[in-house]
Amino acid sequence: MERFYGAREIMEKRDDVTLHVMEFEEQGGFVDALKALKAKGIHPTAFFCAHDGLRSP
């Protein structure tokens, strides 16, 4: 959560940046979440990951 709060704090100081939260299932959910944003007319230029999805083999 600290990553999210830090990123949001910086973005709130900028008038030309908008934060859109994407939540999706780890297995294959990103594409559908991105398509949903684009369908709303939102075309991200950067992504900030609050969860790296790293795990031990």
FENVEN-V691075 format. One record per residue. OMEGA is omega as a letter, one per 40 degrees, with the letter a starting at -180 (none if undefined). BURIAL is 1 if it has 24 or more other ideal C-beta (glycine too) atoms within 12 Angstrom, else 0. Layout:
omega: (OMEGA | OMEGA)
burial: (BURIAL | BURIAL)
//
This chain:
omega: (a | i | a | a | i | i | a | i | i | a | i | i | a | i | a | a | i | i | i | a | i | i | a | i | a | a | i | a | a | a | i | i | i | i | i | i | a | i | i | a | i | a | a | i | i | i | i | a | i | i | a | a | a | i | a | i | none)
burial: (0 | 0 | 0 | 0 | 0 | 0 | 0 | 0 | 0 | 0 | 0 | 0 | 0 | 0 | 0 | 0 | 0 | 0 | 0 | 0 | 0 | 1 | 0 | 0 | 0 | 0 | 0 | 0 | 0 | 0 | 0 | 0 | 0 | 0 | 0 | 0 | 0 | 0 | 0 | 0 | 0 | 0 | 0 | 0 | 0 | 0 | 0 | 0 | 0 | 0 | 0 | 0 | 0 | 0 | 0 | 0 | 0)
//
